[in-house]
């Protein structure tokens, strides 16, 4: 029993040492624009630059790599292998450098080139991500690790995703589907209307969602809005609109997704609470 107690004390001692060690967070790294969008033509080549700043007092090492990107209304985000998704433009992209060390209080640039293929079947929106990830000094990936020095610690990785979006001219049909509507109880009282939207078309949409409320006799009661969310083809989002200011009763809700152009989508629901 004595040996077991000593062993447990030793384990607790190691745990306490790890918890006391500084958590390494690459908080000094910041990226400029997180979305680069371009209307391009088939067989066109264009270029861009991503600026990465180091706001820390020490040099910061970062790596840059590609992923695909999908997201869904249930909160799922998928950062898949680049070039595998049907609408990925990852294979069109070259960039440099793939890794760099940014001096303190300085900014470095990553240049990219996108070559749109000479393929007449391309329509609508294509996209992928460039990920910028800080590398801590305790990481085995670092190029600045001191030889023969073993580092222990808890490492938190912070990464930025820059969306590189290519629209083929003005092509691609715009279609939006209302896939769900639910009334949810709000913590502390009140209620939230949850609306799920799916882009079933070929081009991205960035609609503003508004809900117009009418009573049972058709009298206008009020209007509620949610923020804009981009929806790529094949992805979906969840909007939540606070209706806590409405008293209990039965209402008709006209839900409108306005893309800011000629494309406006709507659905009607009956609400009772």
C-alpha positions as CSV (number, residue, x, y, z in Angstrom):
1,X,0.0,0.0,0.0
2,X,2.9,2.3,0.8
3,X,4.4,1.8,-2.7
4,X,1.0,2.5,-4.3
5,X,0.6,5.7,-2.4
6,X,4.1,6.9,-3.3
7,X,3.3,6.1,-7.0
8,X,0.1,8.1,-6.9
9,X,1.9,11.0,-5.3
10,X,4.5,10.9,-8.0
11,X,1.9,10.9,-10.8
12,X,0.1,13.8,-9.1
13,X,3.4,15.7,-8.9
14,X,4.0,15.2,-12.6
15,X,0.5,16.4,-13.4
16,X,1.0,19.5,-11.2
17,X,4.2,20.3,-13.0
18,X,2.5,20.1,-16.4
19,X,-0.3,22.3,-15.3
20,X,2.0,24.9,-14.0
21,X,3.9,25.1,-17.3
22,X,3.0,27.9,-19.6
23,X,0.5,27.1,-22.2
24,X,2.0,27.9,-25.5
25,X,-0.5,29.9,-27.6
26,X,0.4,31.5,-30.9
27,X,-1.7,34.6,-30.0
28,X,0.7,37.0,-31.6
29,X,-0.1,35.8,-35.1
30,X,-2.8,37.7,-37.0
31,X,-4.1,37.3,-40.5
32,X,-5.6,40.1,-42.6
33,X,-8.6,39.2,-44.8
34,X,-10.1,35.8,-44.1
35,X,-11.9,35.6,-47.5
36,X,-10.6,36.3,-51.0
37,X,-13.3,36.3,-53.6
38,X,-12.9,36.7,-57.4
39,X,-15.1,36.5,-60.4
40,X,-13.0,34.8,-63.0
41,X,-13.3,33.4,-66.5
42,X,-12.5,29.9,-67.7
43,X,-8.8,29.5,-68.5
44,X,-8.0,32.7,-66.5
45,X,-5.1,33.1,-64.1
46,X,-5.1,35.5,-61.2
47,X,-3.0,36.2,-58.2
48,X,-3.4,37.4,-54.6
49,X,-1.5,37.9,-51.4
50,X,-2.2,36.9,-47.8
51,X,-0.6,39.1,-45.1
52,X,0.4,37.5,-41.8
53,X,1.4,39.7,-38.9
54,X,3.4,38.8,-35.8
55,X,2.4,41.1,-32.9
56,X,4.6,39.4,-30.4
57,X,8.0,40.4,-29.1
58,X,9.6,37.1,-30.3
59,X,9.9,35.6,-33.8
60,X,6.9,33.4,-34.7
61,X,7.1,30.4,-37.0
62,X,4.0,29.5,-39.1
63,X,3.1,26.9,-41.6
64,X,0.6,27.3,-44.5
65,X,-1.3,24.4,-46.0
66,X,-4.5,23.6,-48.0
67,X,-7.8,22.0,-47.0
68,X,-11.2,21.7,-48.5
69,X,-14.1,23.2,-46.5
70,X,-17.7,22.2,-45.9
71,X,-20.1,23.2,-43.2
72,X,-23.7,22.2,-42.2
73,X,-26.6,23.5,-40.2
74,X,-26.0,21.0,-37.4
75,X,-22.8,22.7,-36.6
76,X,-20.5,20.2,-38.5
77,X,-17.4,21.6,-40.1
78,X,-15.3,19.4,-42.4
79,X,-11.8,20.3,-43.4
80,X,-11.2,17.6,-45.9
81,X,-8.3,16.6,-48.1
82,X,-7.6,19.4,-50.6
83,X,-9.1,18.8,-54.1
84,X,-11.5,16.0,-53.1
85,X,-14.7,17.9,-52.9
86,X,-16.8,18.3,-56.0
87,X,-16.5,22.1,-56.0
88,X,-13.0,22.4,-54.6
89,X,-10.6,24.8,-56.4
90,X,-7.6,23.5,-54.3
91,X,-6.0,21.9,-57.3
92,X,-6.0,25.2,-59.2
93,X,-3.9,26.9,-56.5
94,X,-0.2,27.2,-56.0
95,X,1.3,29.3,-53.2
96,X,4.6,30.2,-51.6
97,X,6.1,30.0,-49.0
98,X,4.7,27.0,-47.2
99,X,6.5,27.8,-44.0
100,X,8.1,31.0,-42.7
101,X,9.5,32.7,-39.6
102,X,8.0,36.2,-39.0
103,X,10.3,38.6,-37.1
104,X,8.8,40.4,-34.0
105,X,6.3,43.2,-34.7
106,X,6.6,42.5,-38.4
107,X,4.4,41.3,-41.3
108,X,5.1,38.7,-44.0
109,X,3.3,37.8,-47.2
110,X,2.1,34.5,-48.7
111,X,1.5,34.8,-52.5
112,X,-0.9,32.6,-54.3
113,X,-1.8,32.0,-57.9
114,X,-5.1,30.5,-59.1
115,X,-5.2,28.9,-62.6
116,X,-8.8,28.3,-63.6
117,X,-8.9,25.3,-65.9
118,X,-9.9,25.5,-69.6
119,X,-13.0,23.5,-68.9
120,X,-16.3,24.6,-70.4
121,X,-18.3,22.5,-67.9
122,X,-17.3,24.8,-65.0
123,X,-20.2,26.8,-63.6
124,X,-20.9,28.6,-60.4
125,X,-18.7,28.8,-57.3
126,X,-15.6,26.8,-56.3
127,X,-13.6,27.2,-53.1
128,X,-11.1,25.8,-50.7
129,X,-9.0,27.1,-47.8
130,X,-5.4,28.1,-47.0
131,X,-4.7,27.4,-43.3
132,X,-2.2,29.5,-41.4
133,X,-1.1,27.7,-38.3
134,X,1.4,28.9,-35.7
135,X,4.1,26.5,-34.6
136,X,5.2,26.8,-31.0
137,X,8.8,26.4,-29.8
138,X,7.8,23.2,-28.0
139,X,6.4,21.6,-31.2
140,X,8.5,18.8,-32.9
141,X,7.8,20.6,-36.2
142,X,9.7,23.8,-35.3
143,X,12.8,24.7,-37.1
144,X,14.1,26.7,-34.2
145,X,14.1,23.9,-31.6
146,X,17.3,23.7,-29.6
147,X,19.2,20.6,-30.3
148,X,19.1,18.0,-27.5
149,X,16.6,20.0,-25.5
150,X,13.4,18.1,-24.4
151,X,10.4,20.4,-23.8
152,X,7.3,19.5,-21.9
153,X,4.1,21.5,-21.8
154,X,0.6,21.9,-22.9
155,X,0.4,23.2,-26.4
156,X,-2.6,25.0,-27.8
157,X,-2.6,25.4,-31.6
158,X,-4.4,28.4,-33.1
159,X,-5.0,28.4,-36.9
160,X,-6.7,30.8,-39.3
161,X,-8.6,29.6,-42.3
162,X,-8.5,31.9,-45.4
163,X,-11.3,31.1,-47.9
164,X,-10.2,31.3,-51.5
165,X,-13.4,31.6,-53.6
166,X,-13.6,31.5,-57.4
167,X,-16.9,32.4,-59.2
168,X,-17.0,31.5,-62.9
169,X,-18.3,34.7,-64.3
170,X,-22.0,35.1,-63.5
171,X,-22.8,31.5,-64.1
172,X,-24.5,29.0,-61.9
173,X,-28.1,28.6,-60.8
174,X,-29.2,30.1,-57.5
175,X,-31.4,27.8,-55.4
176,X,-32.1,27.8,-51.7
177,X,-34.1,25.3,-49.7
178,X,-35.8,25.8,-46.3
179,X,-35.0,22.5,-44.6
180,X,-36.3,23.1,-41.1
181,X,-38.0,25.4,-38.7
182,X,-38.2,24.9,-34.9
183,X,-39.2,27.0,-31.9
184,X,-36.7,26.6,-29.1
185,X,-37.0,27.7,-25.5
186,X,-34.5,30.4,-24.6
187,X,-32.5,30.0,-21.4
188,X,-33.9,32.4,-18.8
189,X,-37.2,32.6,-20.7
190,X,-38.4,33.6,-24.1
191,X,-38.1,31.7,-27.4
192,X,-36.0,31.5,-30.5
193,X,-37.0,30.6,-34.0
194,X,-34.4,28.3,-35.7
195,X,-34.4,28.3,-39.5
196,X,-32.2,25.9,-41.5
197,X,-31.2,26.8,-45.0
198,X,-29.4,24.7,-47.7
199,X,-27.9,25.9,-50.9
200,X,-29.0,23.4,-53.5
201,X,-27.8,25.5,-56.4
202,X,-24.4,26.0,-58.1
203,X,-23.4,29.4,-56.9
204,X,-22.9,30.7,-53.4
205,X,-25.6,32.8,-51.7
206,X,-25.2,35.4,-48.9
207,X,-28.8,36.1,-48.0
208,X,-30.1,38.3,-45.2
209,X,-32.8,36.4,-43.3
210,X,-35.9,38.3,-42.1
211,X,-39.0,37.1,-40.4
212,X,-42.3,39.1,-40.8
213,X,-44.9,38.3,-38.1
214,X,-48.6,38.6,-38.6
215,X,-51.5,37.7,-36.2
216,X,-54.3,35.3,-37.0
217,X,-56.3,38.1,-38.7
218,X,-53.3,39.0,-41.0
219,X,-52.4,42.2,-39.2
220,X,-48.7,43.0,-39.3
221,X,-47.0,42.7,-35.9
222,X,-43.3,43.2,-36.6
223,X,-40.1,42.3,-38.3
224,X,-37.1,40.4,-37.0
225,X,-33.8,39.9,-38.7
226,X,-30.8,37.6,-38.6
227,X,-27.2,38.3,-39.7
228,X,-26.0,37.4,-43.2
229,X,-24.3,34.0,-43.7
230,X,-22.6,32.8,-46.8
231,X,-23.8,29.4,-48.0
232,X,-21.7,27.6,-50.6
233,X,-23.4,25.0,-52.9
234,X,-24.0,21.8,-51.0
235,X,-23.6,23.4,-47.6
236,X,-26.2,24.6,-45.1
237,X,-26.5,27.0,-42.2
238,X,-28.7,27.6,-39.1
239,X,-30.2,31.0,-38.4
240,X,-31.6,31.8,-35.0
241,X,-34.0,34.7,-34.5
242,X,-35.0,35.9,-31.1
243,X,-38.8,36.2,-30.8
244,X,-38.9,36.7,-27.0
245,X,-40.6,40.1,-27.3
246,X,-43.7,38.5,-28.8
247,X,-46.5,37.6,-26.3
248,X,-48.0,34.1,-26.3
249,X,-50.4,33.4,-29.1
250,X,-50.7,32.1,-32.6
251,X,-48.9,33.8,-35.5
252,X,-48.1,33.5,-39.1
253,X,-44.4,33.9,-40.0
254,X,-43.3,34.9,-43.5
255,X,-39.6,34.0,-43.6
256,X,-37.6,35.7,-46.4
257,X,-34.0,35.1,-47.5
258,X,-33.0,38.1,-49.5
259,X,-29.7,37.7,-51.4
260,X,-29.5,41.4,-52.1
261,X,-30.2,41.0,-55.8
262,X,-33.1,39.5,-57.9
263,X,-32.8,36.3,-56.0
264,X,-35.2,36.2,-53.0
265,X,-36.5,33.0,-51.4
266,X,-39.4,32.6,-48.9
267,X,-41.4,30.2,-46.8
268,X,-44.4,30.6,-44.5
269,X,-44.9,29.0,-41.1
270,X,-47.6,29.0,-38.4
271,X,-46.2,29.6,-34.9
272,X,-48.0,28.9,-31.6
273,X,-46.5,29.5,-28.1
